[in-house]
Amino acid sequence: TYTMAVAALVRAPAPGTYTTPQMLSLSTATPGATIRYTNDGSPVSAVSTVYTGPIPLSTSTVVRAAGYRTGWTPSAEVTGT
């Protein structure tokens, strides 16, 4: 038995310290995958907020995200501040 896994997420810009507000973009190479995220530091899950476009960040924020697709193993969770 083989189980497909959602490809790793790509984020831009990379986690770090910035002096101006940033727009965080998330993506995965897996067609049909849904990216879900949290921005309060809590673990991401299959019921977390659905990513629909860049996330505005203007203060220090812990964002966690993962990709999901029905019948597939979720991507590894990525965390950044």
C-alpha positions in Angstrom: 0.0 0.0 0.0 1.3 3.4 -0.9 0.1 6.7 0.6 0.7 10.0 -1.2 1.9 12.9 0.9 1.3 16.6 0.3 4.5 18.4 -0.8 6.3 20.6 1.6 5.1 24.2 1.9 7.1 27.1 0.5 6.8 30.4 2.3 7.9 33.9 1.4 9.4 35.9 2.9 11.4 33.6 5.1 10.9 33.9 8.9 13.0 36.6 10.4 13.1 40.2 11.7 11.7 42.9 9.5 11.4 46.6 10.0 8.3 47.0 7.8 5.0 45.1 7.6 5.2 41.9 5.5 2.8 39.9 3.4 3.4 36.1 4.0 2.7 33.9 1.0 2.3 30.1 1.3 2.2 27.5 -1.4 2.6 23.8 -2.2 3.4 21.9 -5.4 0.6 19.4 -4.7 -2.5 20.1 -6.9 -5.8 20.2 -5.1 -4.2 20.6 -1.7 -5.6 23.1 0.9 -3.2 25.0 3.0 -4.3 25.7 6.6 -2.7 27.9 9.2 -2.8 29.4 12.6 -1.3 32.8 13.6 -1.5 32.5 17.4 1.3 29.9 17.8 -1.2 27.0 18.3 -0.6 23.7 16.3 -2.2 23.7 12.8 -4.8 21.0 12.1 -7.3 19.9 9.4 -9.8 22.4 10.9 -7.5 25.5 11.1 -8.1 28.6 9.0 -7.9 28.0 5.2 -5.2 30.1 3.5 -6.8 32.1 0.7 -4.0 34.6 0.0 -1.1 36.4 1.5 -1.3 37.0 5.3 -0.6 40.5 6.4 1.9 40.7 9.3 2.7 43.9 11.1 3.8 42.7 14.5 5.8 39.7 15.8 3.6 36.7 15.0 4.1 32.9 15.1 2.5 31.3 12.0 2.2 27.6 11.6 0.9 26.0 8.4 0.5 22.6 6.7 -1.0 21.3 3.4 -3.9 18.9 3.4 -5.6 16.8 0.7 -8.3 14.2 1.3 -6.8 10.7 1.3 -3.3 12.0 1.5 -0.8 12.4 4.4 -0.6 16.1 5.3 2.6 18.0 4.6 5.1 18.6 7.4 4.1 21.6 9.5 6.2 24.7 9.0 6.5 27.3 11.8 8.0 30.7 11.6 8.1 34.0 13.5 
